[in-house]
Amino acid sequence: MDISSMDQLAKKKCKPCEGGVDPCSAAEAQEQLQNLPGWQLSDDGKWIRKQWNVKHFVQGMEFLNRVAEVAEEDGHHPDVHLIGYRKVNIELSTHAIGGLSENDFILAAKIDQVAP
Ligand SMILES: C[C@H](O)[C@H](O)[C@H]1CNC2=NC(N)=NC(=O)C2=N1
């Protein structure tokens, strides 16, 4: 997987993924995360997660609605871990391969573009 800048990632489109490819390594993931500020890699290297502080609950919901549009457009979807009083926490992983693929980094860049 080539390492792209955030802008390069956001210009890419997620590719349909139904398994059959190896997840990216923790080292590749860490390298890619250099361009995705605020995203954390899980200890097992299988997912990335980011938390935002928002002004209020509705702002968090409006943010998630924008995320839903991006996800549907790209055919790659987040796991929303928390929509709280003033917090949103989103996790990304490619479920078809049980780990991270470039799709997750592309979606992370696109989510950052629509974050409040
Ligand atoms: C064919 C298409 O790529 C799959 O159905 C998509 C849908 N959205 C997805 N989202 C995530 N996070 N992981 C997947 O493996 C996945 N697969």
The ligand as an SDF file (V2000), in Angstrom:
LIG
                    3D

 17 18  0  0  0  0  0  0  0  0999 V2000
  -18.7220   -4.9530   -1.4900 C   0  0  0  0  0  0  0  0  0  0  0  0
  -18.4940   -3.9290   -0.4580 C   0  0  0  0  0  0  0  0  0  0  0  0
  -17.1280   -3.5180   -0.5300 O   0  0  0  0  0  0  0  0  0  0  0  0
  -18.7590   -4.4550    0.9400 C   0  0  0  0  0  0  0  0  0  0  0  0
  -20.0580   -4.8730    1.1470 O   0  0  0  0  0  0  0  0  0  0  0  0
  -18.3490   -3.3820    1.9480 C   0  0  0  0  0  0  0  0  0  0  0  0
  -19.4350   -2.5310    2.5360 C   0  0  0  0  0  0  0  0  0  0  0  0
  -18.8750   -1.6820    3.5830 N   0  0  0  0  0  0  0  0  0  0  0  0
  -17.8240   -2.1250    4.3270 C   0  0  0  0  0  0  0  0  0  0  0  0
  -17.3790   -1.4250    5.3740 N   0  0  0  0  0  0  0  0  0  0  0  0
  -16.3870   -1.8980    6.1690 C   0  0  0  0  0  0  0  0  0  0  0  0
  -15.9560   -1.1670    7.2230 N   0  0  0  0  0  0  0  0  0  0  0  0
  -15.8190   -3.0730    5.9240 N   0  0  0  0  0  0  0  0  0  0  0  0
  -16.1620   -3.8620    4.8980 C   0  0  0  0  0  0  0  0  0  0  0  0
  -15.6000   -4.9550    4.7170 O   0  0  0  0  0  0  0  0  0  0  0  0
  -17.1910   -3.3760    4.0150 C   0  0  0  0  0  0  0  0  0  0  0  0
  -17.5550   -4.0320    2.9280 N   0  0  0  0  0  0  0  0  0  0  0  0
  1  2  1  0
  2  3  1  0
  2  4  1  0
  4  5  1  0
  4  6  1  0
  6  7  1  0
  6 17  1  0
  7  8  1  0
  8  9  1  0
  9 10  2  0
  9 16  1  0
 10 11  1  0
 11 12  1  0
 11 13  2  0
 13 14  1  0
 14 15  2  0
 14 16  1  0
 16 17  2  0
M  END
$$$$
